[in-house]
Amino acid sequence: MTYDDQDYLRRDPLIERVLISSDDLAKRCCQMGNELSRDYDGSVPILVCILKGAYVFLADLTRCLSIDHEVDFMAVSSYEGGTQSTGVVKIIKDLRVNITDRDVVIVEDIVDSGLTLSYLIDMLGTRSPRSIRVCALLDKVSARRKDVPIDYRGFEIPKEFVVGYGLDYDEKYRNLPFIGVLKQ
Ligand code: 5GP
C-alpha cells in the first residue's frame, strides 16, 4: 500500500500543510547515510539517537548505512508538552555503551534553539569520545539561541512548529510519513 501525503492532509484539519514529503525525506535520508558511510569508512561509529523524536529518522538512516556501526539511545526533555522551549534539559534515559575513544554521531530530529544539543555535546564530551559530530534531520536556524555545529543537516526549515516522521505534538502525529506544519 502506498501512503499518499495529500490524502492524510485532507483527513486531518489540524495539519496546515506538508512541509517535506515522504519521498523527499527518503531521498535525503539516504544521501545522509551515504555521506556518513563515506566519512566513517574504517571506523565503527556509535549513533546516539535522541528520543523520542529521532527514532524514525534513525531507523531510516541506519538502513542507508553501508558501514558497521552501533546504535544507542538517550532520552532528553526540553519541552513540557507545548510548543515553547523552556531552556531546561533533563536526561530521562542515559546511554548504555561506554563512548570513551569512540566516534560518536548524535542523531537529532530537529535543532531549534540549540539548547538541547549544546548541552548534549558538552555532557558527552566529558566522557572522552574520540570525536563527536551531529546529524540533524531538521534545522530551524532562525530560532537559534545557542550556536551549535551541525555536521550533517537534512533540511533547513522556517520557524514553524512541525510534526510527523517521529516528531510529536502532545505525543500525537509521530506516525505521519511526512513533515507537516501544525495549525497554530
Ligand atoms: P532545542 O533545544 O533546539 O530548542 O529543541 C530541541 C528539541 O525540541 C527537539 O529535539 C524537539 O524534541 C523539540 N522541538 C523543537 N522544535 C520542534 C518542532 O517544531 N516540532 C516538534 N514536534 N518538536 C520540536
Backbone and ligand atoms as CSV (ligand in chain L), in Angstrom:
chain,resi,resn,atom,element,x,y,z
A,1,MET,N,N,0.853,-1.202,0.000
A,1,MET,CA,C,0.000,0.000,0.000
A,1,MET,C,C,0.886,1.248,0.000
A,2,THR,N,N,0.601,2.165,-0.862
A,2,THR,CA,C,1.383,3.399,-0.817
A,2,THR,C,C,0.596,4.454,-0.033
A,3,TYR,N,N,1.317,5.253,0.694
A,3,TYR,CA,C,0.706,6.250,1.556
A,3,TYR,C,C,0.738,7.587,0.833
A,4,ASP,N,N,-0.413,8.195,0.657
A,4,ASP,CA,C,-0.467,9.466,-0.046
A,4,ASP,C,C,-0.518,10.606,0.978
A,5,ASP,N,N,0.538,11.418,1.001
A,5,ASP,CA,C,0.625,12.519,1.965
A,5,ASP,C,C,-0.598,13.437,1.879
A,6,GLN,N,N,-1.023,13.708,0.636
A,6,GLN,CA,C,-2.139,14.654,0.449
A,6,GLN,C,C,-3.458,14.091,0.987
A,7,ASP,N,N,-3.632,12.755,0.892
A,7,ASP,CA,C,-4.837,12.115,1.436
A,7,ASP,C,C,-4.917,12.359,2.931
A,8,TYR,N,N,-3.788,12.171,3.594
A,8,TYR,CA,C,-3.767,12.359,5.047
A,8,TYR,C,C,-4.119,13.803,5.396
A,9,LEU,N,N,-3.531,14.695,4.653
A,9,LEU,CA,C,-3.723,16.123,4.886
A,9,LEU,C,C,-5.205,16.497,4.822
A,10,ARG,N,N,-5.893,15.922,3.842
A,10,ARG,CA,C,-7.324,16.219,3.686
A,10,ARG,C,C,-8.131,15.702,4.871
A,11,ARG,N,N,-7.631,14.610,5.505
A,11,ARG,CA,C,-8.396,13.998,6.602
A,11,ARG,C,C,-8.156,14.676,7.942
A,12,ASP,N,N,-7.039,15.386,8.103
A,12,ASP,CA,C,-6.727,15.962,9.414
A,12,ASP,C,C,-6.734,17.488,9.353
A,13,PRO,N,N,-7.767,18.110,9.942
A,13,PRO,CA,C,-7.896,19.571,9.852
A,13,PRO,C,C,-6.835,20.327,10.655
A,14,LEU,N,N,-6.095,19.638,11.532
A,14,LEU,CA,C,-5.102,20.344,12.343
A,14,LEU,C,C,-3.742,20.466,11.669
A,15,ILE,N,N,-3.548,19.743,10.580
A,15,ILE,CA,C,-2.294,19.874,9.832
A,15,ILE,C,C,-2.518,20.889,8.714
A,16,GLU,N,N,-1.744,21.955,8.769
A,16,GLU,CA,C,-1.940,23.043,7.800
A,16,GLU,C,C,-1.439,22.671,6.402
A,17,ARG,N,N,-0.221,22.106,6.353
A,17,ARG,CA,C,0.333,21.728,5.041
A,17,ARG,C,C,1.504,20.758,5.205
A,18,VAL,N,N,1.844,20.093,4.095
A,18,VAL,CA,C,3.025,19.227,4.078
A,18,VAL,C,C,4.231,20.123,3.810
A,19,LEU,N,N,5.211,20.068,4.702
A,19,LEU,CA,C,6.428,20.875,4.502
A,19,LEU,C,C,7.481,20.057,3.758
A,20,ILE,N,N,7.647,18.797,4.166
A,20,ILE,CA,C,8.605,17.917,3.479
A,20,ILE,C,C,7.904,16.575,3.234
A,21,SER,N,N,7.820,16.195,1.977
A,21,SER,CA,C,7.068,14.979,1.619
A,21,SER,C,C,7.835,13.725,2.014
A,22,SER,N,N,7.114,12.608,2.080
A,22,SER,CA,C,7.770,11.344,2.431
A,22,SER,C,C,8.823,10.962,1.392
A,23,ASP,N,N,8.593,11.282,0.123
A,23,ASP,CA,C,9.595,10.982,-0.917
A,23,ASP,C,C,10.879,11.769,-0.685
A,24,ASP,N,N,10.717,13.054,-0.378
A,24,ASP,CA,C,11.912,13.893,-0.160
A,24,ASP,C,C,12.664,13.457,1.094
A,25,LEU,N,N,11.921,13.028,2.129
A,25,LEU,CA,C,12.574,12.536,3.347
A,25,LEU,C,C,13.402,11.292,3.034
A,26,ALA,N,N,12.818,10.392,2.272
A,26,ALA,CA,C,13.515,9.132,1.950
A,26,ALA,C,C,14.802,9.408,1.166
A,27,LYS,N,N,14.690,10.327,0.186
A,27,LYS,CA,C,15.871,10.632,-0.650
A,27,LYS,C,C,16.987,11.261,0.182
A,28,ARG,N,N,16.612,12.249,0.983
A,28,ARG,CA,C,17.626,12.993,1.758
A,28,ARG,C,C,18.277,12.101,2.816
A,29,CYS,N,N,17.438,11.232,3.392
A,29,CYS,CA,C,17.934,10.311,4.415
A,29,CYS,C,C,19.029,9.423,3.834
A,30,CYS,N,N,18.799,8.926,2.635
A,30,CYS,CA,C,19.801,8.047,2.024
A,30,CYS,C,C,21.050,8.816,1.621
A,31,GLN,N,N,20.879,10.083,1.202
A,31,GLN,CA,C,22.076,10.899,0.905
A,31,GLN,C,C,22.910,11.056,2.168
A,32,MET,N,N,22.234,11.312,3.287
A,32,MET,CA,C,22.961,11.494,4.551
A,32,MET,C,C,23.633,10.186,4.986
A,33,GLY,N,N,22.946,9.075,4.782
A,33,GLY,CA,C,23.524,7.766,5.095
A,33,GLY,C,C,24.771,7.509,4.264
A,34,ASN,N,N,24.734,7.906,3.002
A,34,ASN,CA,C,25.905,7.725,2.138
A,34,ASN,C,C,27.069,8.598,2.601
A,35,GLU,N,N,26.746,9.825,2.991
A,35,GLU,CA,C,27.811,10.726,3.493
A,35,GLU,C,C,28.473,10.141,4.735
A,36,LEU,N,N,27.640,9.655,5.662
A,36,LEU,CA,C,28.179,9.059,6.893
A,36,LEU,C,C,29.026,7.829,6.560
A,37,SER,N,N,28.555,6.999,5.646
A,37,SER,CA,C,29.294,5.782,5.278
A,37,SER,C,C,30.660,6.141,4.706
A,38,ARG,N,N,30.691,7.217,3.934
A,38,ARG,CA,C,31.966,7.649,3.345
A,38,ARG,C,C,32.887,8.206,4.432
A,39,ASP,N,N,32.351,9.076,5.287
A,39,ASP,CA,C,33.188,9.756,6.280
A,39,ASP,C,C,33.675,8.819,7.382
A,40,TYR,N,N,32.923,7.777,7.686
A,40,TYR,CA,C,33.296,6.875,8.790
A,40,TYR,C,C,33.802,5.523,8.280
A,41,ASP,N,N,34.209,5.489,7.028
A,41,ASP,CA,C,34.785,4.266,6.483
A,41,ASP,C,C,36.004,3.877,7.330
A,42,GLY,N,N,36.061,2.663,7.842
A,42,GLY,CA,C,37.211,2.231,8.658
A,42,GLY,C,C,36.992,2.420,10.146
A,43,SER,N,N,35.908,3.096,10.521
A,43,SER,CA,C,35.585,3.268,11.941
A,43,SER,C,C,34.259,2.555,12.210
A,44,VAL,N,N,33.947,2.340,13.473
A,44,VAL,CA,C,32.621,1.795,13.822
A,44,VAL,C,C,31.961,2.819,14.745
A,45,PRO,N,N,31.305,3.828,14.148
A,45,PRO,CA,C,30.744,4.900,14.982
A,45,PRO,C,C,29.559,4.422,15.825
A,46,ILE,N,N,29.347,5.147,16.925
A,46,ILE,CA,C,28.130,4.916,17.722
A,46,ILE,C,C,27.138,6.013,17.365
A,47,LEU,N,N,26.005,5.615,16.853
A,47,LEU,CA,C,24.950,6.581,16.552
A,47,LEU,C,C,24.080,6.739,17.799
A,48,VAL,N,N,24.084,7.923,18.354
A,48,VAL,CA,C,23.313,8.182,19.572
A,48,VAL,C,C,22.002,8.852,19.171
A,49,CYS,N,N,20.929,8.081,19.248
A,49,CYS,CA,C,19.609,8.577,18.850
A,49,CYS,C,C,18.968,9.299,20.026
A,50,ILE,N,N,18.546,10.533,19.800
A,50,ILE,CA,C,17.909,11.302,20.866
A,50,ILE,C,C,16.392,11.068,20.807
A,51,LEU,N,N,15.914,10.361,21.829
A,51,LEU,CA,C,14.491,10.013,21.908
A,51,LEU,C,C,13.684,11.192,22.423
A,52,LYS,N,N,12.415,11.273,22.130
A,52,LYS,CA,C,11.811,10.244,21.296
A,52,LYS,C,C,11.856,10.615,19.809
A,53,GLY,N,N,11.935,11.897,19.524
A,53,GLY,CA,C,11.667,12.382,18.168
A,53,GLY,C,C,12.505,11.795,17.048
A,54,ALA,N,N,13.757,11.332,17.350
A,54,ALA,CA,C,14.655,10.922,16.258
A,54,ALA,C,C,14.550,9.443,15.892
A,55,TYR,N,N,13.604,8.708,16.514
A,55,TYR,CA,C,13.612,7.256,16.279
A,55,TYR,C,C,13.266,6.880,14.836
A,56,VAL,N,N,12.387,7.613,14.200
A,56,VAL,CA,C,12.025,7.273,12.815
A,56,VAL,C,C,13.191,7.600,11.880
A,57,PHE,N,N,13.785,8.764,12.110
A,57,PHE,CA,C,14.943,9.178,11.305
A,57,PHE,C,C,16.070,8.158,11.458
A,58,LEU,N,N,16.364,7.754,12.700
A,58,LEU,CA,C,17.452,6.790,12.920
A,58,LEU,C,C,17.190,5.494,12.157
A,59,ALA,N,N,15.951,5.019,12.229
A,59,ALA,CA,C,15.617,3.739,11.586
A,59,ALA,C,C,15.851,3.818,10.079
A,60,ASP,N,N,15.452,4.924,9.465
A,60,ASP,CA,C,15.655,5.068,8.019
A,60,ASP,C,C,17.127,5.319,7.687
A,61,LEU,N,N,17.780,6.140,8.521
A,61,LEU,CA,C,19.191,6.478,8.286
A,61,LEU,C,C,20.069,5.228,8.333
A,62,THR,N,N,19.888,4.398,9.366
A,62,THR,CA,C,20.778,3.235,9.515
A,62,THR,C,C,20.593,2.249,8.366
A,63,ARG,N,N,19.388,2.214,7.789
A,63,ARG,CA,C,19.187,1.291,6.670
A,63,ARG,C,C,19.827,1.804,5.384
A,64,CYS,N,N,20.360,3.028,5.433
A,64,CYS,CA,C,21.118,3.541,4.290
A,64,CYS,C,C,22.620,3.545,4.577
A,65,LEU,N,N,23.041,2.958,5.697
A,65,LEU,CA,C,24.472,2.903,6.020
A,65,LEU,C,C,25.080,1.616,5.477
A,66,SER,N,N,26.277,1.748,4.916
A,66,SER,CA,C,26.959,0.556,4.397
A,66,SER,C,C,28.170,0.203,5.256
A,67,ILE,N,N,28.339,0.884,6.389
A,67,ILE,CA,C,29.468,0.600,7.288
A,67,ILE,C,C,28.941,-0.042,8.577
A,68,ASP,N,N,29.840,-0.745,9.288
A,68,ASP,CA,C,29.465,-1.259,10.608
A,68,ASP,C,C,29.286,-0.086,11.555
A,69,HIS,N,N,28.302,-0.186,12.423
A,69,HIS,CA,C,28.039,0.889,13.381
A,69,HIS,C,C,27.256,0.307,14.548
A,70,GLU,N,N,27.198,1.060,15.644
A,70,GLU,CA,C,26.349,0.667,16.768
A,70,GLU,C,C,25.308,1.767,16.956
A,71,VAL,N,N,24.213,1.412,17.597
A,71,VAL,CA,C,23.235,2.448,17.961
A,71,VAL,C,C,22.989,2.387,19.473
A,72,ASP,N,N,22.750,3.541,20.044
A,72,ASP,CA,C,22.321,3.597,21.432
A,72,ASP,C,C,21.356,4.780,21.550
A,73,PHE,N,N,20.685,4.866,22.682
A,73,PHE,CA,C,19.589,5.824,22.814
A,73,PHE,C,C,19.726,6.660,24.073
A,74,MET,N,N,19.381,7.930,23.934
A,74,MET,CA,C,19.258,8.802,25.101
A,74,MET,C,C,17.900,9.466,25.014
A,75,ALA,N,N,17.281,9.644,26.171
A,75,ALA,CA,C,16.024,10.392,26.164
A,75,ALA,C,C,16.231,11.675,26.947
A,76,VAL,N,N,15.901,12.770,26.323
A,76,VAL,CA,C,16.004,14.060,26.998
A,76,VAL,C,C,14.691,14.797,26.814
A,77,SER,N,N,14.491,15.768,27.664
A,77,SER,CA,C,13.269,16.543,27.525
A,77,SER,C,C,13.609,18.016,27.683
A,78,SER,N,N,13.172,18.810,26.694
A,78,SER,CA,C,13.398,20.251,26.839
A,78,SER,C,C,12.078,21.006,26.719
A,79,TYR,N,N,11.054,20.315,26.202
A,79,TYR,CA,C,9.743,20.943,26.078
A,79,TYR,C,C,8.798,20.191,26.994
A,80,GLU,N,N,7.916,20.909,27.660
A,80,GLU,CA,C,6.979,20.234,28.573
A,80,GLU,C,C,5.614,20.073,27.913
A,81,GLY,N,N,5.580,19.472,26.727
A,81,GLY,CA,C,4.309,19.136,26.094
A,81,GLY,C,C,3.731,20.228,25.201
A,82,GLY,N,N,4.240,21.429,25.261
A,82,GLY,CA,C,3.689,22.510,24.449
A,82,GLY,C,C,4.559,22.784,23.246
A,83,THR,N,N,4.561,24.022,22.763
A,83,THR,CA,C,5.346,24.353,21.583
A,83,THR,C,C,6.453,25.359,21.901
A,84,GLN,N,N,6.663,25.698,23.150
A,84,GLN,CA,C,7.696,26.677,23.511
A,84,GLN,C,C,8.855,26.004,24.252
A,85,SER,N,N,10.090,26.385,23.921
A,85,SER,CA,C,11.251,25.843,24.617
A,85,SER,C,C,11.316,26.424,26.024
A,86,THR,N,N,11.565,25.540,27.014
A,86,THR,CA,C,11.726,26.028,28.384
A,86,THR,C,C,13.189,26.345,28.659
A,87,GLY,N,N,14.086,25.817,27.816
A,87,GLY,CA,C,15.519,26.002,28.045
A,87,GLY,C,C,16.069,25.034,29.079
A,88,VAL,N,N,15.199,24.229,29.666
A,88,VAL,CA,C,15.635,23.270,30.685
A,88,VAL,C,C,15.798,21.900,30.029
A,89,VAL,N,N,17.004,21.300,30.143
A,89,VAL,CA,C,17.244,19.991,29.542
A,89,VAL,C,C,17.347,18.955,30.656
A,90,LYS,N,N,16.513,17.936,30.561
A,90,LYS,CA,C,16.539,16.868,31.570
A,90,LYS,C,C,16.961,15.574,30.897
A,91,ILE,N,N,17.897,14.826,31.512
A,91,ILE,CA,C,18.245,13.495,30.990
A,91,ILE,C,C,17.272,12.495,31.609
A,92,ILE,N,N,16.491,11.856,30.756
A,92,ILE,CA,C,15.497,10.901,31.239
A,92,ILE,C,C,16.040,9.475,31.117
A,93,LYS,N,N,16.842,9.260,30.074
A,93,LYS,CA,C,17.486,7.949,29.896
A,93,LYS,C,C,18.889,8.175,29.362
A,94,ASP,N,N,19.879,7.577,30.022
A,94,ASP,CA,C,21.268,7.768,29.596
A,94,ASP,C,C,21.711,6.604,28.700
A,95,LEU,N,N,22.907,6.760,28.091
A,95,LEU,CA,C,23.467,5.716,27.224
A,95,LEU,C,C,23.816,4.468,28.039
A,96,ARG,N,N,23.841,3.320,27.346
A,96,ARG,CA,C,24.326,2.090,27.999
A,96,ARG,C,C,25.777,1.828,27.619
A,97,VAL,N,N,26.193,2.289,26.428
A,97,VAL,CA,C,27.570,1.999,25.983
A,97,VAL,C,C,28.549,3.030,26.543
A,98,ASN,N,N,29.806,2.584,26.621
A,98,ASN,CA,C,30.900,3.471,27.001
A,98,ASN,C,C,31.415,4.130,25.721
A,99,ILE,N,N,31.419,5.437,25.676
A,99,ILE,CA,C,31.822,6.116,24.430
A,99,ILE,C,C,33.280,6.583,24.449
A,100,THR,N,N,34.029,6.227,25.496
A,100,THR,CA,C,35.440,6.628,25.563
A,100,THR,C,C,36.194,6.107,24.339
A,101,ASP,N,N,36.923,7.010,23.674
A,101,ASP,CA,C,37.713,6.687,22.469
A,101,ASP,C,C,36.871,6.219,21.277
A,102,ARG,N,N,35.594,6.487,21.303
A,102,ARG,CA,C,34.739,6.087,20.171
A,102,ARG,C,C,34.313,7.323,19.377
A,103,ASP,N,N,34.009,7.083,18.098
A,103,ASP,CA,C,33.433,8.145,17.268
A,103,ASP,C,C,31.925,8.164,17.503
A,104,VAL,N,N,31.439,9.311,17.958
A,104,VAL,CA,C,30.021,9.439,18.311
A,104,VAL,C,C,29.308,10.339,17.294
A,105,VAL,N,N,28.160,9.892,16.844
A,105,VAL,CA,C,27.314,10.732,15.982
A,105,VAL,C,C,25.983,10.923,16.705
A,106,ILE,N,N,25.694,12.148,17.094
A,106,ILE,CA,C,24.403,12.442,17.733
A,106,ILE,C,C,23.359,12.573,16.624
A,107,VAL,N,N,22.315,11.757,16.718
A,107,VAL,CA,C,21.248,11.792,15.697
A,107,VAL,C,C,20.031,12.494,16.314
A,108,GLU,N,N,19.760,13.677,15.799
A,108,GLU,CA,C,18.673,14.531,16.328
A,108,GLU,C,C,17.576,14.688,15.279
A,109,ASP,N,N,16.358,14.845,15.745
A,109,ASP,CA,C,15.256,15.117,14.826
A,109,ASP,C,C,15.298,16.567,14.339
A,110,ILE,N,N,15.424,17.499,15.303
A,110,ILE,CA,C,15.342,18.914,14.934
A,110,ILE,C,C,16.188,19.751,15.898
A,111,VAL,N,N,16.864,20.731,15.346
A,111,VAL,CA,C,17.577,21.691,16.186
A,111,VAL,C,C,16.827,23.014,16.075
A,112,ASP,N,N,16.379,23.500,17.228
A,112,ASP,CA,C,15.554,24.700,17.274
A,112,ASP,C,C,16.391,25.802,17.946
A,113,SER,N,N,16.244,25.976,19.271
A,113,SER,CA,C,17.064,26.987,19.957
A,113,SER,C,C,18.532,26.558,20.004
A,114,GLY,N,N,18.791,25.246,19.940
A,114,GLY,CA,C,20.157,24.723,20.049
A,114,GLY,C,C,20.539,24.391,21.488
A,115,LEU,N,N,19.652,24.675,22.434
A,115,LEU,CA,C,19.977,24.476,23.854
A,115,LEU,C,C,20.168,22.988,24.186
A,116,THR,N,N,19.308,22.140,23.656
A,116,THR,CA,C,19.408,20.704,23.939
A,116,THR,C,C,20.724,20.145,23.411
A,117,LEU,N,N,21.004,20.460,22.152
A,117,LEU,CA,C,22.200,19.930,21.501
A,117,LEU,C,C,23.470,20.436,22.175
A,118,SER,N,N,23.481,21.696,22.506
A,118,SER,CA,C,24.649,22.284,23.149
A,118,SER,C,C,24.928,21.561,24.476
A,119,TYR,N,N,23.873,21.299,25.223
A,119,TYR,CA,C,24.014,20.593,26.494
A,119,TYR,C,C,24.545,19.174,26.246
A,120,LEU,N,N,23.976,18.499,25.245
A,120,LEU,CA,C,24.383,17.118,24.962
A,120,LEU,C,C,25.836,17.024,24.520
A,121,ILE,N,N,26.259,17.945,23.664
A,121,ILE,CA,C,27.641,17.921,23.180
A,121,ILE,C,C,28.606,18.105,24.356
A,122,ASP,N,N,28.300,19.074,25.231
A,122,ASP,CA,C,29.160,19.311,26.403
A,122,ASP,C,C,29.177,18.086,27.314
A,123,MET,N,N,28.000,17.530,27.562
A,123,MET,CA,C,27.883,16.415,28.504
A,123,MET,C,C,28.589,15.162,27.960
A,124,LEU,N,N,28.366,14.839,26.680
A,124,LEU,CA,C,29.015,13.649,26.120
A,124,LEU,C,C,30.516,13.883,25.963
A,125,GLY,N,N,30.903,15.123,25.747
A,125,GLY,CA,C,32.333,15.470,25.612
A,125,GLY,C,C,33.132,15.156,26.869
A,126,THR,N,N,32.488,15.202,28.024
A,126,THR,CA,C,33.201,14.902,29.282
A,126,THR,C,C,33.529,13.408,29.404
A,127,ARG,N,N,32.951,12.579,28.503
A,127,ARG,CA,C,33.205,11.130,28.580
A,127,ARG,C,C,34.336,10.699,27.652
A,128,SER,N,N,35.118,11.653,27.166
A,128,SER,CA,C,36.315,11.412,26.340
A,128,SER,C,C,36.093,10.561,25.085
A,129,PRO,N,N,35.100,10.900,24.270
A,129,PRO,CA,C,34.973,10.205,22.983
A,129,PRO,C,C,36.114,10.643,22.054
A,130,ARG,N,N,36.400,9.844,21.005
A,130,ARG,CA,C,37.428,10.269,20.031
A,130,ARG,C,C,36.905,11.482,19.252
A,131,SER,N,N,35.635,11.441,18.887
A,131,SER,CA,C,35.046,12.575,18.161
A,131,SER,C,C,33.543,12.607,18.432
A,132,ILE,N,N,32.981,13.798,18.280
A,132,ILE,CA,C,31.517,13.935,18.349
A,132,ILE,C,C,31.077,14.766,17.151
A,133,ARG,N,N,30.161,14.225,16.378
A,133,ARG,CA,C,29.548,15.011,15.305
A,133,ARG,C,C,28.035,14.949,15.464
A,134,VAL,N,N,27.367,15.860,14.766
A,134,VAL,CA,C,25.911,15.958,14.880
A,134,VAL,C,C,25.276,15.713,13.513
A,135,CYS,N,N,24.265,14.857,13.506
A,135,CYS,CA,C,23.481,14.587,12.297
A,135,CYS,C,C,22.034,14.933,12.629
A,136,ALA,N,N,21.547,16.036,12.088
A,136,ALA,CA,C,20.189,16.503,12.424
A,136,ALA,C,C,19.342,16.536,11.161
A,137,LEU,N,N,18.143,15.984,11.255
A,137,LEU,CA,C,17.268,15.971,10.080
A,137,LEU,C,C,16.800,17.380,9.730
A,138,LEU,N,N,16.366,18.137,10.758
A,138,LEU,CA,C,15.782,19.460,10.505
A,138,LEU,C,C,16.544,20.530,11.275
A,139,ASP,N,N,16.699,21.676,10.653
A,139,ASP,CA,C,17.404,22.785,11.294
A,139,ASP,C,C,16.552,24.048,11.170
A,140,LYS,N,N,16.047,24.493,12.332
A,140,LYS,CA,C,15.274,25.747,12.366
A,140,LYS,C,C,16.260,26.848,12.699
A,141,VAL,N,N,17.073,27.202,11.741
A,141,VAL,CA,C,18.245,28.039,12.015
A,141,VAL,C,C,17.872,29.426,12.552
A,142,SER,N,N,16.718,29.952,12.115
A,142,SER,CA,C,16.344,31.312,12.542
A,142,SER,C,C,15.857,31.353,13.992
A,143,ALA,N,N,15.702,30.181,14.635
A,143,ALA,CA,C,15.252,30.136,16.036
A,143,ALA,C,C,16.424,29.951,17.009
A,144,ARG,N,N,17.642,29.951,16.471
A,144,ARG,CA,C,18.803,29.601,17.293
A,144,ARG,C,C,19.066,30.603,18.419
A,145,ARG,N,N,19.254,30.080,19.637
A,145,ARG,CA,C,19.666,30.916,20.774
A,145,ARG,C,C,21.086,30.573,21.191
A,146,LYS,N,N,21.535,29.388,20.842
A,146,LYS,CA,C,22.885,28.942,21.177
A,146,LYS,C,C,23.515,28.369,19.915
A,147,ASP,N,N,24.713,28.849,19.572
A,147,ASP,CA,C,25.385,28.393,18.361
A,147,ASP,C,C,25.863,26.950,18.533
A,148,VAL,N,N,25.457,26.059,17.627
A,148,VAL,CA,C,25.887,24.661,17.716
A,148,VAL,C,C,26.324,24.169,16.330
A,149,PRO,N,N,27.365,23.318,16.294
A,149,PRO,CA,C,27.803,22.800,14.992
A,149,PRO,C,C,26.887,21.683,14.509
A,150,ILE,N,N,26.436,21.751,13.263
A,150,ILE,CA,C,25.667,20.641,12.683
A,150,ILE,C,C,26.474,20.121,11.487
A,151,ASP,N,N,26.979,18.902,11.622
A,151,ASP,CA,C,27.876,18.356,10.593
A,151,ASP,C,C,27.103,17.770,9.422
A,152,TYR,N,N,25.957,17.168,9.708
A,152,TYR,CA,C,25.101,16.595,8.655
A,152,TYR,C,C,23.705,17.143,8.873
A,153,ARG,N,N,23.235,17.943,7.905
A,153,ARG,CA,C,21.937,18.620,8.055
A,153,ARG,C,C,21.004,18.158,6.933
A,154,GLY,N,N,19.805,17.694,7.324
A,154,GLY,CA,C,18.856,17.227,6.314
A,154,GLY,C,C,18.213,18.375,5.576
A,155,PHE,N,N,17.472,19.191,6.308
A,155,PHE,CA,C,16.728,20.304,5.695
A,155,PHE,C,C,16.754,21.505,6.633
A,156,GLU,N,N,16.919,22.689,6.051
A,156,GLU,CA,C,16.718,23.917,6.821
A,156,GLU,C,C,15.237,24.259,6.697
A,157,ILE,N,N,14.593,24.544,7.833
A,157,ILE,CA,C,13.146,24.826,7.776
A,157,ILE,C,C,12.836,26.157,8.451
A,158,PRO,N,N,11.681,26.748,8.125
A,158,PRO,CA,C,11.313,28.017,8.759
A,158,PRO,C,C,10.915,27.821,10.226
A,159,LYS,N,N,10.757,28.950,10.927
A,159,LYS,CA,C,10.448,28.910,12.357
A,159,LYS,C,C,8.958,28.615,12.564
A,160,GLU,N,N,8.575,27.370,12.297
A,160,GLU,CA,C,7.184,26.945,12.478
A,160,GLU,C,C,7.216,25.641,13.244
A,161,PHE,N,N,6.126,25.325,13.955
A,161,PHE,CA,C,6.082,24.083,14.713
A,161,PHE,C,C,5.693,22.946,13.783
A,162,VAL,N,N,6.579,21.940,13.681
A,162,VAL,CA,C,6.340,20.844,12.738
A,162,VAL,C,C,6.110,19.529,13.479
A,163,VAL,N,N,5.400,18.636,12.808
A,163,VAL,CA,C,5.112,17.309,13.364
A,163,VAL,C,C,5.289,16.260,12.269
A,164,GLY,N,N,5.310,14.995,12.710
A,164,GLY,CA,C,5.408,13.895,11.757
A,164,GLY,C,C,6.811,13.319,11.701
A,165,TYR,N,N,6.923,12.110,11.133
A,165,TYR,CA,C,8.223,11.443,10.966
A,165,TYR,C,C,8.964,11.382,12.306
A,166,GLY,N,N,8.221,11.063,13.366
A,166,GLY,CA,C,8.812,10.942,14.709
A,166,GLY,C,C,8.551,12.137,15.609
A,167,LEU,N,N,8.278,13.301,15.011
A,167,LEU,CA,C,8.046,14.498,15.833
A,167,LEU,C,C,6.578,14.587,16.251
A,168,ASP,N,N,6.367,14.983,17.490
A,168,ASP,CA,C,5.004,14.952,18.027
A,168,ASP,C,C,4.478,16.333,18.393
A,169,TYR,N,N,3.174,16.346,18.646
A,169,TYR,CA,C,2.569,17.423,19.419
A,169,TYR,C,C,1.733,16.716,20.484
A,170,ASP,N,N,2.117,16.862,21.749
A,170,ASP,CA,C,1.459,16.123,22.838
A,170,ASP,C,C,1.326,14.635,22.509
A,171,GLU,N,N,2.419,14.057,22.027
A,171,GLU,CA,C,2.534,12.614,21.721
A,171,GLU,C,C,1.738,12.165,20.491
A,172,LYS,N,N,1.118,13.090,19.793
A,172,LYS,CA,C,0.389,12.706,18.580
A,172,LYS,C,C,1.213,13.068,17.338
A,173,TYR,N,N,0.879,12.467,16.226
A,173,TYR,CA,C,1.419,12.764,14.900
A,173,TYR,C,C,2.791,12.161,14.600
A,174,ARG,N,N,3.386,11.410,15.541
A,174,ARG,CA,C,4.708,10.835,15.262
A,174,ARG,C,C,4.667,9.901,14.056
A,175,ASN,N,N,3.495,9.302,13.806
A,175,ASN,CA,C,3.356,8.296,12.743
A,175,ASN,C,C,3.195,8.888,11.341
A,176,LEU,N,N,3.043,10.187,11.223
A,176,LEU,CA,C,2.889,10.753,9.868
A,176,LEU,C,C,4.153,10.460,9.052
A,177,PRO,N,N,4.007,10.055,7.800
A,177,PRO,CA,C,5.194,9.749,6.993
A,177,PRO,C,C,5.861,10.991,6.407
A,178,PHE,N,N,5.251,12.157,6.608
A,178,PHE,CA,C,5.833,13.408,6.098
A,178,PHE,C,C,6.045,14.370,7.263
A,179,ILE,N,N,6.741,15.483,7.011
A,179,ILE,CA,C,6.848,16.552,7.990
A,179,ILE,C,C,5.781,17.580,7.630
A,180,GLY,N,N,4.890,17.839,8.602
A,180,GLY,CA,C,3.806,18.775,8.350
A,180,GLY,C,C,3.846,19.938,9.328
A,181,VAL,N,N,3.195,21.023,8.923
A,181,VAL,CA,C,3.097,22.191,9.795
A,181,VAL,C,C,1.751,22.144,10.500
A,182,LEU,N,N,1.812,22.287,11.828
A,182,LEU,CA,C,0.607,22.250,12.634
A,182,LEU,C,C,-0.053,23.624,12.616
A,183,LYS,N,N,-1.382,23.635,12.543
A,183,LYS,CA,C,-2.107,24.925,12.634
A,183,LYS,C,C,-1.916,25.502,14.021
A,184,GLN,N,N,-1.601,26.762,14.122
A,184,GLN,CA,C,-1.370,27.370,15.467
A,184,GLN,C,C,-2.652,27.978,16.008
L,1,5GP,P1,P,16.035,22.994,21.128
L,1,5GP,O1,O,16.694,22.649,22.444
L,1,5GP,O2,O,16.981,23.034,19.966
L,1,5GP,O3,O,15.223,24.260,21.242
L,1,5GP,O4,O,14.936,21.909,20.860
L,1,5GP,C1,C,15.225,20.609,20.545
L,1,5GP,C2,C,14.050,19.716,20.778
L,1,5GP,O5,O,12.808,20.455,20.838
L,1,5GP,C3,C,13.864,18.754,19.611
L,1,5GP,O6,O,14.636,17.595,19.792
L,1,5GP,C4,C,12.376,18.503,19.640
L,1,5GP,O7,O,12.089,17.458,20.548
L,1,5GP,C5,C,11.777,19.793,20.154
L,1,5GP,N1,N,11.310,20.656,19.050
L,1,5GP,C6,C,11.860,21.806,18.612
L,1,5GP,N2,N,11.164,22.310,17.580
L,1,5GP,C7,C,10.139,21.459,17.366
L,1,5GP,C8,C,9.088,21.415,16.396
L,1,5GP,O8,O,8.904,22.260,15.507
L,1,5GP,N3,N,8.247,20.354,16.481
L,1,5GP,C9,C,8.370,19.371,17.427
L,1,5GP,N4,N,7.482,18.392,17.405
L,1,5GP,N5,N,9.366,19.373,18.333
L,1,5GP,C10,C,10.237,20.409,18.299
